[in-house]
Amino acid sequence: MHTDITEGEKLSGKLSLTFRKNKTFLEFCEKNFNNFNPDQHEPVAIRLFHGMETIVTLYALDKVRQEGTNYDQQKIPVKKFKSITLTLIDILPYVMEFNFTISEGNYDIEDMEVINK
């Protein structure tokens, strides 16, 4: 049997996530990313990619390395931590709920107004 794995339509958008009571983003980062140090790093964003493999990437502000000339001074210097061992099953115990809206991209979601309320 032949399975077609060529790329199809792509949708993009926004997602929000609420952690369970007594679970925090910081705790998740400490337990799941090697070399993450809460004294040195402040987690600011997380990316989840799921396809041929699952990759969870954490972006954390480096509280120690704020000065320097090797990055754009208009940007926030972050360190990237990657985990290819995390799965969706590992993440779900931390999550109370999530909500996302995706679109095909021809119209900005922020410019839409629902008219059949």
Beta strands, then each sheet from edge to edge (+ up, - down):
strand 1: 12-19
strand 2: 41-50
strand 3: 54-62
strand 4: 78-83
strand 5: 95-103
sheet 1: 1+ 5-
sheet 2: 2+ 3- 4+
end
